[in-house]
């Protein structure tokens, strides 16, 4: 039984409930408003600081940052062919890893979503997600041990007269494919699972066999999910520098940016270089949005 002192409080609570009843957008705004505001301020604030740093320069004598507006860093990047090669190499590797993950991930996701039994599906889903719980560095160092000259891979291939790739570009491609494959399988699995069985049954009733049904029904409906998965694999490859440094001596954008920050202490040039993957990903996201990837997430 409520007391007299509780009456004003209950009245205010009822008024708030009545004002929020049926107004889903207002409810959502009150729940997510503050976290989203903090996220936007931190994210956009860091990007703004990055952009500002790109217009500063490094004093060659004192090695200190001069807070004077200049385009020297962008001119250096635009006129130096080395940065062009590194950028193309990074984008090419990201594209190759993405295609490889899609080729491997689609059959796995298709089997999980459309063929496997419920128990097998759960086990496979656990197997896909389990590597995500392991430490990133542990997985990379494990691949480093596998690919080394006296590693497990060469030991297995030696009776066949074949030698492993060792450290290098192929090793980087293999490691990235392994690391980001779950990020491709998961969206494709979700996309395939949402395809109604009635559409497949309708295609069968119209006389289409499994091959045409897959090409004309399943693949078009699942393609946005593939594009959604590619956002993860492409962006993660573009920004990574640890794996290439451990299994290869080839320089990618992430390695160059890390070197400019950690070794050369040239934060302005590193900030200017960091804008390149940002621009590439903005273009990629625009294309992905037009292909319906955001609806698949």
C-alpha positions as CSV (number, residue, x, y, z in Angstrom):
1,X,0.0,0.0,0.0
2,X,1.5,3.3,-1.1
3,X,1.9,6.1,1.4
4,X,1.1,9.8,0.9
5,X,4.8,10.6,0.4
6,X,4.9,8.1,-2.5
7,X,2.0,9.7,-4.4
8,X,3.9,12.5,-6.1
9,X,6.6,10.1,-7.2
10,X,4.1,7.7,-8.6
11,X,2.2,10.5,-10.4
12,X,5.4,11.6,-12.1
13,X,6.3,8.1,-13.1
14,X,2.8,7.5,-14.6
15,X,3.1,10.8,-16.5
16,X,6.5,9.8,-17.9
17,X,5.1,6.4,-18.9
18,X,2.1,7.9,-20.6
19,X,4.2,10.4,-22.5
20,X,6.5,7.6,-23.7
21,X,3.8,5.1,-24.6
22,X,3.7,4.3,-28.3
23,X,6.6,6.7,-29.1
24,X,9.2,4.1,-30.0
25,X,11.6,6.6,-31.5
26,X,11.7,8.7,-28.4
27,X,12.2,5.6,-26.2
28,X,15.1,4.5,-28.4
29,X,16.6,8.0,-28.4
30,X,16.5,8.1,-24.6
31,X,18.1,4.7,-24.2
32,X,20.8,5.0,-26.9
33,X,21.2,8.8,-27.0
34,X,24.0,9.2,-24.5
35,X,26.1,6.1,-25.6
36,X,25.8,7.1,-29.3
37,X,26.7,10.7,-28.4
38,X,29.9,9.6,-26.6
39,X,30.8,7.2,-29.4
40,X,30.3,9.9,-32.1
41,X,32.2,12.5,-30.1
42,X,35.1,10.1,-29.5
43,X,35.2,8.7,-33.0
44,X,34.6,11.9,-35.0
45,X,36.8,13.8,-32.6
46,X,39.7,11.4,-33.1
47,X,39.2,11.6,-36.9
48,X,39.2,15.4,-36.7
49,X,42.5,15.4,-34.8
50,X,43.9,13.0,-37.3
51,X,42.9,15.3,-40.2
52,X,44.4,18.3,-38.4
53,X,47.7,16.5,-37.8
54,X,48.0,15.8,-41.5
55,X,48.3,19.5,-42.2
56,X,51.2,20.0,-39.9
57,X,54.9,19.2,-40.5
58,X,57.9,17.9,-38.8
59,X,60.9,20.1,-38.1
60,X,63.9,18.3,-39.6
61,X,66.3,19.9,-37.1
62,X,64.5,19.5,-33.8
63,X,62.2,16.6,-34.8
64,X,59.2,18.4,-33.3
65,X,55.9,19.0,-34.8
66,X,55.4,22.5,-36.3
67,X,51.8,23.6,-35.9
68,X,51.8,25.5,-39.2
69,X,49.3,24.7,-42.0
70,X,50.9,23.1,-45.0
71,X,50.2,20.6,-47.7
72,X,53.7,19.2,-47.8
73,X,52.7,15.8,-46.5
74,X,50.1,15.3,-49.2
75,X,52.4,16.6,-51.9
76,X,55.1,14.1,-50.7
77,X,52.6,11.2,-50.9
78,X,51.3,12.3,-54.3
79,X,54.7,12.7,-55.9
80,X,56.5,9.8,-54.3
81,X,56.0,6.6,-56.4
82,X,56.9,4.4,-53.4
83,X,53.6,5.4,-51.6
84,X,51.7,4.7,-54.8
85,X,53.1,1.1,-55.0
86,X,52.4,0.5,-51.3
87,X,48.8,1.8,-51.6
88,X,48.1,-0.4,-54.6
89,X,49.7,-3.4,-52.9
90,X,47.6,-2.9,-49.8
91,X,44.4,-2.6,-51.7
92,X,45.3,-5.6,-53.9
93,X,46.0,-7.7,-50.8
94,X,42.7,-6.6,-49.2
95,X,40.8,-7.5,-52.3
96,X,42.5,-10.9,-52.7
97,X,41.8,-11.8,-49.0
98,X,38.2,-10.7,-49.4
99,X,37.7,-12.9,-52.5
100,X,39.4,-15.8,-50.9
101,X,37.3,-15.6,-47.8
102,X,34.1,-15.4,-49.9
103,X,35.1,-18.4,-52.0
104,X,35.8,-20.5,-48.9
105,X,33.2,-19.0,-46.7
106,X,30.1,-19.3,-48.9
107,X,30.1,-23.1,-49.2
108,X,30.7,-23.4,-45.5
109,X,27.9,-21.0,-44.7
110,X,25.6,-22.6,-47.2
111,X,26.1,-26.0,-45.7
112,X,25.5,-24.7,-42.2
113,X,22.3,-22.8,-43.1
114,X,20.6,-25.0,-45.7
115,X,21.9,-28.6,-45.4
116,X,23.3,-29.4,-41.9
117,X,21.1,-30.8,-39.2
118,X,20.4,-28.6,-36.1
119,X,23.1,-30.3,-34.0
120,X,25.7,-30.2,-36.8
121,X,24.8,-26.6,-37.4
122,X,25.5,-25.6,-33.8
123,X,28.8,-27.4,-33.8
124,X,29.9,-25.8,-37.0
125,X,28.8,-22.4,-35.8
126,X,30.8,-22.9,-32.6
127,X,33.8,-24.0,-34.7
128,X,33.5,-20.8,-36.8
129,X,33.2,-18.5,-33.8
130,X,35.7,-20.2,-31.5
131,X,38.8,-18.7,-33.2
132,X,37.4,-15.3,-32.5
133,X,37.8,-15.9,-28.8
134,X,41.5,-16.7,-29.1
135,X,44.1,-14.0,-28.9
136,X,45.0,-12.3,-32.2
137,X,48.7,-12.4,-31.4
138,X,48.5,-16.1,-30.4
139,X,47.0,-17.0,-33.8
140,X,49.5,-14.9,-35.8
141,X,52.5,-16.4,-33.9
142,X,51.0,-19.9,-34.4
143,X,51.0,-19.3,-38.1
144,X,54.6,-18.0,-37.9
145,X,55.6,-21.3,-36.3
146,X,53.7,-23.2,-38.9
147,X,55.3,-21.4,-41.9
148,X,58.9,-21.2,-40.7
149,X,61.6,-23.3,-42.4
150,X,61.4,-26.1,-39.8
151,X,57.7,-25.7,-39.2
152,X,54.8,-28.1,-39.4
153,X,53.8,-27.2,-42.9
154,X,57.2,-28.1,-44.4
155,X,57.3,-31.3,-42.3
156,X,53.9,-32.4,-43.8
157,X,54.8,-31.4,-47.4
158,X,58.4,-32.8,-47.3
159,X,57.4,-36.5,-48.2
160,X,55.5,-35.1,-51.2
161,X,58.5,-33.2,-52.5
162,X,56.8,-29.9,-52.0
163,X,58.0,-26.9,-50.0
164,X,55.9,-24.5,-48.1
165,X,55.7,-20.8,-49.0
166,X,57.7,-19.7,-46.0
167,X,57.6,-16.0,-44.9
168,X,56.5,-13.5,-47.5
169,X,53.4,-12.3,-49.5
170,X,51.8,-15.7,-49.7
171,X,52.2,-16.2,-45.9
172,X,50.6,-12.8,-45.4
173,X,47.7,-13.8,-47.6
174,X,47.2,-17.1,-45.8
175,X,47.3,-15.5,-42.3
176,X,44.9,-12.8,-43.2
177,X,42.5,-15.3,-44.8
178,X,42.5,-17.4,-41.7
179,X,42.1,-14.4,-39.4
180,X,39.2,-12.8,-41.1
181,X,37.3,-15.9,-42.5
182,X,34.8,-16.0,-39.6
183,X,33.9,-12.4,-40.3
184,X,32.8,-13.5,-43.8
185,X,31.1,-16.8,-42.9
186,X,28.9,-15.3,-40.2
187,X,27.1,-12.6,-42.3
188,X,26.7,-15.1,-45.2
189,X,25.2,-17.7,-42.8
190,X,22.8,-15.1,-41.5
191,X,21.8,-14.1,-45.0
192,X,21.2,-17.6,-46.2
193,X,19.3,-18.6,-43.1
194,X,16.8,-15.7,-43.8
195,X,15.9,-17.0,-47.3
196,X,12.4,-18.5,-47.0
197,X,12.0,-22.1,-47.9
198,X,8.9,-21.2,-49.9
199,X,11.0,-19.4,-52.5
200,X,13.1,-22.5,-53.1
201,X,10.0,-24.7,-53.2
202,X,8.4,-22.3,-55.7
203,X,11.5,-22.5,-57.9
204,X,11.3,-26.3,-57.8
205,X,7.6,-26.3,-58.6
206,X,8.3,-24.2,-61.7
207,X,10.7,-26.9,-62.9
208,X,14.1,-25.4,-62.0
209,X,16.8,-27.8,-60.8
210,X,19.2,-27.1,-58.0
211,X,21.8,-25.4,-60.2
212,X,19.5,-22.8,-61.7
213,X,17.8,-22.3,-58.4
214,X,21.1,-21.6,-56.7
215,X,22.2,-19.1,-59.5
216,X,18.9,-17.3,-59.9
217,X,17.4,-17.4,-56.4
218,X,19.9,-18.2,-53.6
219,X,22.9,-16.3,-54.9
220,X,21.1,-13.0,-55.7
221,X,19.4,-13.1,-52.2
222,X,22.7,-13.9,-50.4
223,X,24.9,-11.5,-52.4
224,X,24.2,-8.5,-50.1
225,X,25.4,-10.7,-47.2
226,X,28.6,-11.5,-49.0
227,X,29.2,-7.8,-49.6
228,X,28.5,-7.2,-45.9
229,X,31.1,-9.7,-44.9
230,X,33.5,-8.2,-47.4
231,X,33.3,-4.9,-45.5
232,X,34.9,-6.6,-42.5
233,X,37.6,-8.6,-44.4
234,X,38.6,-5.7,-46.6
235,X,38.8,-3.0,-43.9
236,X,40.6,-5.3,-41.4
237,X,43.2,-6.2,-44.0
238,X,43.6,-2.6,-45.0
239,X,44.5,-1.4,-41.5
240,X,46.5,-4.3,-40.1
241,X,50.2,-4.1,-39.7
242,X,51.1,-6.7,-37.1
243,X,50.6,-9.8,-39.2
244,X,52.6,-8.6,-42.2
245,X,55.4,-7.6,-39.8
246,X,55.6,-11.0,-38.3
247,X,55.3,-13.2,-41.4
248,X,56.7,-11.0,-44.1
249,X,59.1,-8.2,-44.9
250,X,56.8,-6.6,-47.4
251,X,55.6,-3.1,-46.6
252,X,51.9,-2.3,-46.5
253,X,50.1,1.0,-45.5
254,X,49.7,-0.1,-41.9
255,X,53.4,-0.9,-41.6
256,X,54.5,2.4,-43.1
257,X,52.1,4.4,-40.8
258,X,53.4,2.4,-37.8
259,X,57.0,3.1,-38.8
260,X,56.4,6.8,-39.2
261,X,54.8,7.0,-35.7
262,X,57.0,4.6,-33.8
263,X,60.4,5.0,-35.5
264,X,60.5,8.3,-37.4
265,X,58.2,10.1,-34.9
266,X,56.7,11.8,-38.0
267,X,53.1,12.0,-36.8
268,X,52.0,14.5,-39.5
269,X,53.1,12.2,-42.3
270,X,51.6,9.2,-40.6
271,X,48.3,11.1,-40.3
272,X,48.3,12.0,-44.0
273,X,49.0,8.4,-44.9
274,X,46.2,7.2,-42.6
275,X,43.7,9.3,-44.6
276,X,44.3,7.0,-47.6
277,X,42.6,3.9,-46.1
278,X,39.9,6.1,-44.7
279,X,39.1,7.4,-48.2
280,X,39.3,3.9,-49.7
281,X,36.8,2.6,-47.1
282,X,34.4,5.5,-47.6
283,X,34.3,4.7,-51.3
284,X,33.9,1.0,-50.5
285,X,31.1,1.6,-48.1
286,X,29.2,3.7,-50.6
287,X,29.5,0.9,-53.2
288,X,28.5,-1.7,-50.5
289,X,25.5,0.4,-49.5
290,X,24.2,0.5,-53.1
291,X,24.6,-3.3,-53.3
292,X,22.4,-3.7,-50.3
293,X,25.0,-4.7,-47.7
294,X,23.6,-2.7,-44.9
295,X,20.3,-4.4,-45.1
296,X,22.0,-7.7,-44.7
297,X,23.8,-6.7,-41.5
